[in-house]
Amino acid sequence: MKCAAHHAEAVAVCAYCGRALCADCAKPSATQRMVCSDACAAALTRDDRAMQLILQKSLQSAWASAFYCYLCAGLSAGAAVGAWFYLPQLFLIAFTAGCSVVFVAAGIWYGRIARKQKP
């Protein structure tokens, strides 16, 4: 492969735009990846920051989902107990208790996802 600017033998490829780079054109960016220009280095840094923000928001979302599932599990368990005393219908008791179990399982699942994402 030849350098896009000098037609010399390429030693690297720009991490942002994919241009072939010779030894004179290649310069490392702040993340130690080869780039062809300051514009590509800035764009690569901007993309890295955006990716970190997305990962951070994903982690917050997983924790919020786990909390919401545990909250719904508690409310469903309370409804099952209330149904036991006030409306003793087997279907209603079983349904609300089953919802509580499903919400606990979902909360555990979201919590495990959040722990795996934690840096």
N, C-alpha and C positions, 0 to 999 in steps of 0.2 A: 504494500500500500504506500502511496506517495503523499507527502505533506500537501495540504490544500493551498498553502501560500508559496512554498519554495520548491516544490516538486522534488524534494529530497526524500530519502527513505523515512517513513513514519516510525516513531518510537512510542507513540501514545495516541489515544483518542480522547477528545474533549468529553468530559463526563456529562456536560449539559447538552451540547448541540450535535456531538458525534463526528466532528471534523477530525481528519487525520492530522497529527502534529509531528513535526521534526523536533530534534533536540533544541533548536533555537526558539521555536514557538511554544513549546510545552512549559507551563509554569504551574506549580502546585497552588491549589486554593487553600482557604482556611481549614478545610476538612481533609487536606492532603490528597485530594483528587485532582487530576490534571484537567486544566481548562485552557481554552485558546485566547480568552480575552477577559478584561475586567468585568464586562457586561455578563459574560457567562458565569464568572465567579460570583457576582452579586445575585444572579438569578438562582444559582445553585444554593447559595446561603439562604435566600428567601424561601426556596422550596423545602429546605431542611427545617427551617423554623415552622413553616406551615405543617409539615408532617409531625413535628413534635407537639404542636397545638392540637392536631387531630387525635393523636394518641392520648394526650392528657384528657381531652374531652371524652374520649371513649372510656377511659378509666373512671371518670366521674359518673358517666352514664351507667356503667356496670354497678358501681356502688349504690347509686340512687335506685336502680331497678331491684337490687337485693333488698334494700330497705323497704321499698314499696311492697315487695312480695311478702316480707315478714309482717308488715303492718296489715296487709290483707289476710294473712294467715291468722293473725290474732283476732281480727274482726270476725272472720268466718268461724273460728273456734268459739268465740263468744256467742255468735248466732246459734251455733249448734247446742251450746249449753242452754241458751234462752229457749230454743225450740223444745228441748227436753222437758223444761218445766212449764212453759206456757202453751205450746202447741204440740202436744205429744204425737206427732205424726212421724212414722218411721222414715218415710221418703225425705222429708224436710231435714230431719236430724242427720240422716246418712249423707244427703247432698251437701249440707253445709260443712259437715266433718270431712267429707271427701275433698271439698274445695280447700279446706284448711291444710290438708296433707299435700295437695298439689302445690299450693302457694309456698309451703315450707321447702318442698323439693326444688321449686324454681328459685327461691331465695338462696339456697345452698349452691345451686348451679351458677347463678350470677355472682355470688361471692367468690367461688373458685375461679371464675373467669377474671374477676377483678384482681385477685391475688396473683394470678399468672401474669397479668399485664404490668403489675407494679415493678418499677425499675429497680 
